[in-house]
Amino acid sequence: MKVLILCGGMGTRAYPYTTRIPKALMPVAGLPIVEQVMRVYAQHGFDQFVLAAGYLQDDIRRYFSTHTRWAVDIVDTGEATDTGGRVHACLDHLDDHFHATYCDGLGDVDIIDLTRQHLDRGGATMTTVQLRSQYGVVQSDESGRIVGFLEKPVLPDRWINAGYFVFERDAVAAAAGANLERDVLPLLSQRGVLHAHRHFGFWRSMDTFKDQQELDGLWAPHSAALDERLGYDNPDIPPAWLMERYQLVSEGT
């Protein structure tokens, strides 16, 4: 089963870094985030990847021309194409059922369990996680006296899309739409073929530079564990050209 990774967007919320390098190549725990995503799948034996590229795709091609342990097929899906269009543009490169995810979300998702659940139900499966508030929560009693604080708590009754999908190709092909989240997924839901895989473990997305700084530290122990599970005695090191370009943006050059 192949893995489709959406990595063609402009990553405008991660400005200014994405003016010089694609978001997929921004480093997290010493490696480009897209490679960290690939390692999540590879540890479970899913090591055939299709990258839906667009913005700054030459850099992605340059990176994977020398840095990969897996089969990587990079598809030009257009610089301005939306997420749904990118998925549809890659269908000819995928099999009857396939994994799909974004290039900027990392989690210790049980890919094997996700796959089993999908094969039992068919259609489409979306990994969901409980929403974490972006703000701290103030607790007060009936008199208005503040009695405590909760720092960015998890909201247990609110679930959000964490990516890490499994799709039947026929189901997606019949659900036309430019945007995956606003068009394709709601259409699959209306047809009764979209199911949730609830994940209770670690998951974070990287939307902004601040997110990258936070995720860099949070993912480090997971990255080390992946090295061990994958048997990598000599972990990959990003090439000098990529790290130099990243450093130039960090220094405001």
HELIX and SHEET records of a PDB file:
HELIX    1   1 THR A   12  ALA A   14  5                                   3    
HELIX    2   2 TYR A   17  THR A   19  5                                   3    
HELIX    3   3 LYS A   23  LEU A   25  5                                   3    
HELIX    4   4 ILE A   33  ALA A   42  1                                  10    
HELIX    5   5 GLN A   57  PHE A   64  1                                   8    
HELIX    6   6 THR A   83  ALA A   89  1                                   7    
HELIX    7   7 LEU A   91  HIS A   93  5                                   3    
HELIX    8   8 ILE A  111  ARG A  121  1                                  11    
HELIX    9   9 ARG A  169  ALA A  173  1                                   5    
HELIX   10  10 LEU A  180  VAL A  184  3                                   5    
HELIX   11  11 LEU A  185  GLN A  190  1                                   6    
HELIX   12  12 PHE A  209  LEU A  218  1                                  10    
HELIX   13  13 ALA A  220  LEU A  230  1                                  11    
HELIX   14  14 ALA A  240  SER A  250  1                                  11    
SHEET    1   A 7 ALA A  71  ASP A  76  0                                        
SHEET    2   A 7 GLN A  48  ALA A  53  1                                        
SHEET    3   A 7 VAL A   3  LEU A   6  1                                        
SHEET    4   A 7 HIS A  97  TYR A 102  1                                        
SHEET    5   A 7 VAL A 154  GLU A 168 -1                                        
SHEET    6   A 7 ALA A 124  ARG A 132 -1                                        
SHEET    7   A 7 LEU A 194  ARG A 198  1                                        
SHEET    1   B 2 PRO A  27  VAL A  28  0                                        
SHEET    2   B 2 LEU A  31  PRO A  32 -1                                        
SHEET    1   C 2 GLY A 105  GLY A 107  0                                        
SHEET    2   C 2 TRP A 203  SER A 205 -1                                        
SHEET    1   D 2 VAL A 137  SER A 140  0                                        
SHEET    2   D 2 ILE A 146  LEU A 150 -1                                        
END                                                                             
